[in-house]
Amino acid sequence: MKTAELVLSHSQVDAFSQCPLKWSAGYRMRLSPPERPARLAIGSAWHKVMEFYRKWWAESGDPLRGVQGAQLAANNIVDLVPAAVVDDEIVERMHWMLEGYIERWVETGEDSRWHIMDVEVRFDVPLIEDVSFIGYVDFVKIEKATGRTVIGDTKTTSGKDISKAYYSEDLAFEPQFARYIAAMRRFGVEVDGFEWDAARTDRLKRAMTLEERYGRVHDWTNDAAAERAWSELEVLAGVMLETARGERPVYANPISWVCKARCDFFAGHKLATETGRDFEQACLDYGYVKKEQRGTT
């Protein structure tokens, strides 16, 4: 079987859509910021806690057994996610989030309505010639009463009230829903919908309701919507392949305030622009490192 010239993930496509230079820096030059943002470490830590929860639940068929796995992960989170050391209170934070999660979804009986089929499912499917699309689905579960199959993703957020309508409305425009549904169908799994399992990571001084802290957004994408998203992805993959081959120029997002708010490479780009240096060299001079230097693949 021919190896794809370009292997794309949703994160890559999202980065390219925001700014081709951001994509090139992170995925072609393989640059990484000097320090990993704390918010990313917290998100990775919570993802690991939920991975243990669902794996233990899947093996036993009992969400309460899954809770034991999640508690084990929370206790050992610094060893399981080394980047989590950036937050001195990471263990306490994980237990605080987990306690609320249990109250919100386990003690209410909500999770007992579902059967976990699989956890951390990797797919790799052809997209266009010379390009494949890969990704991980955090979980696959079946609703016991209806038999509907849902694939899902663990989501963390800070500073957003999950109970507000704008949160679910924003996610409704997230193309990952339909892309993953189309990809999993091509991978051989018949999917009826997608679920964001969201948790808020920041702790306010005032008491917060469970609805503010946790939410599940479902998208029951129809076949036409999923196929349309896949067709759009194919077009974008063609543009990215031409860019990777040097057949298209790599340009930066012209709206600088968007870059400053959303891009880890803003400082390096700013230094390159102000001094006339090569972008990659400017990033290295600023303190960015190659991912291989950190043992990252």
N, C-alpha and C positions, 0 to 999 in steps of 0.2 A: 504494500500500500504506500502510495506517495506521501511523503511528509509535507505538511503545509508550509509554505514559505512564510506566512504570517499567521500567528495564533493570537486571536483576540479574546478579551474578556469584556464583561459589561463595564468594568472600571476603566479599561483602556478606551472603549468607545465613548464613555462619558467624559473622560479627560480630553479626548480629541474634539468632542463637540464643544467643550468649553473653550479650548485653545490648543491648536496643533503643536505649539511650542511646549506647552505643559506636557502633552503626551510624549513628545520627542524627548524631553528632559527625563521624564520618569521611566519610560519604557524602551527608548532607543539608546539614550546615553546612560541610562540606569543610574541616575543621580538620586541621592537621598539627602534630606535636610540634616544639618549637624545634630539635632536632637529631635526625637520623635515627640510630636505634640501629646500632652497628657490626655487629651480627649480621645485620641486614637488608642492609647493604652487601655483606658477604661472600657472602651468599646470592645477591644479584643478580649479583655478579661471577662466581661459579661457574656460574650459569645462562647467562651470556654465553659463557663458555669452552665449555660443553657445546653451546650453540647453534652455535658455529663448528665444533666437532668433528663434529656430525651433518650440518651443511650440506655441509661439504667431503667427508664420507663419502658422503652421498647423491649428490652430483654426480659422484664418481669411482667409486663402488661399492667403495671400499677403505678400511677403517678406518684404515690407516696414513696415508693421505692426510688423513683426518680429524684425526689427531694433529697434523699440520703446521698445520692451521687452528686447533686448540686452543692450540698453542704461540704462534701469532701473537696470538691474543686475550689470552693470559696476559701477554705482553710489553707489550701496549698497553691493559691493563685500566682504567687510570685515565682514559684518553681515552674508552674505550667505555662505562664506567659511572662518570660523574663523582662519584657519591656514594661511590665506593670510596676517595676520598682520606681518609676518616675513619680508615683503617687504614694506618699508614705502611709496614707490611710486606705490603701486599696482593699485590704482584707475587710476592714470595717465597712467600707462602701459596698462591697459585694454582698455582705451579709444583710445590710440594710435593704438593698435592692431585692435580694432573694426573699426576705421575710414578707415584703409587700407583694411580691409576685405570687407567693404561695397563698396569701390571703385572697388575692384578686382572682386567681385562676384554679387553684387546687381545692381550697376549702369550700369554694362555692359549687364545686362539682363540674365546672365547665370543662376541665381537661378530661374528666372521665367520659365525656361524650365522644371522645376521639380514640382511635387506635393508631399508634405510631408504626408505620411500615418500615421506614429507614431513616438514617441520620447521616448528614455529611455526604450526600450523593454527588459524585463528580460526573459531569457530562462533557463529551468532546464530539462535536458534530460538524460535518462540512458546511461551510457557509456559501462561498463561491469558489471558483477554481483558485487554488493556491492559498486559500484562507479558511481557517477553521474557527469555530466559536466554542470556548470552554467556560466552565463555571461550576460553582458548587451550590447545591440546594441544601439549605440547613436541615430541612426535614421534609418527609413525605408522610401525610397522615390521612386517614379515612374517617369520615363522620359516620358513626355507627348507625344512626337512625336512617340516613339517606344513602349511604354508600358513596357519597361524593369524595373524590380524591383531591387533596389540596397540597401544593408544594409551598414552602415558606422560607422566610428569611428573618433572622434576628436583627432588630433595628434598635439603635440607641440614639437619644437626642438630649440636648441640653438647652434649657431656657425656653422650652416650648410646652405649653399646656396641651397634653395629648387629647384631652377631652373636647377641645375646641374643634369646630367643624373645619376650620381652615387647615388643620393638620391632615385630616383624611382627604380633603379636597386637593391639597398639594400632592399627596401620594398618588392620587388618581391620575395625575399627569406623568407619573414615573414610568418610563418605557420598559424598565426591567420586568414588570409584571408580564406583559405580553411576550417579550423576547424569551423569557425563561419558559413560559408555557409552550411556545412554539418549539423551542429547543428540546424540551423534555419529551414532547410528542415525537419528535424525530429520533430521540434517543430510545424510544420504545415504551414510554410511560404515558398512559392516557390520563390527562390532567383536566380537572373541572374548574380549578381556580387557584389563586395565589393569596398568600397571607403574609402581611407584615406583622410580626409579633414585637411590638414596640415597648421600650422601657425608658423612662427618663432617668438620667444619671445624676443631675444636680440636686442638692439638698437645700431647701430654703429654710429660713429661720421660722417661718410660720408652718403650721401643720398643713399638709397637702392631702387631698382625697386620693383614693386609689385610682379613680377615673382620670385624674390629672397626671398620674404617674405611669399608668399602663393602658395600653390599648391594642386592639387587633383590627387591622384594616383588611377587609377582604375585597378581592376583585374577581368577579366571575366573568372573565373575558370570553366573549364569544369567538367562534372559529374565524370569522371574517376579520375581527380586530387583531387576533394573534397573527394571522397570515399577513395582514397589512404591515404590522410591526416588523415581521421577518423580512418582508420585501424592502422596507426602508433600511433595515440593517444591512441587507445585501448591497444596496447602493452606497451606503456609507463605507462599507468594507472595501469596495472598489476604490474609493477616494483614498482611504488609508493605505491600501496596497501601493497605489501610485506614489503617494507621499513617501512611504518607506523605501521605494525604489529610487527616489530622487527625481521622479518625473513631475512632481509638483513641489512648489516652494513651501517651506515650513514658516508660517507666519504666526504672530502673536495676536491675542485678543486686543483690539484697539481701545477697549473700555477699561482704563487702568483701575478704577475703583472696584470693579468686579474682580480683577486679578488680586488686588491687595486683600480682599476679603476671603477669597476662595483658593488661592494658589500657594503651595509651599515653595515655589520657585520665584516668587515676586522679588525677593531681596537680590538674588543672583541676576535676574533680568534687569533690575534697576541699576546694579553696579555695571553691567555690560553696556547699558545704554549711556550712562553718564561718562564712562571712561573710554568707550570705543573698543573694549576688549571683546574677544570671542566669547560667546555666551557660555559655552561649556567651561572654558578656562576661568571666566569670571566667577562661576559657581564654585569651582574648586578653590579659587583664591579666597572666596568668602567663607569657606569651611564646609561646603557640601562634600559628600564622599560618594564613591562608587559603591553600589549595593554589594558587590562581591567582597568588598573589604569588611563587611559586617557578616559575611557568611550567608547573605540572602540570595535566593535564587529567583 
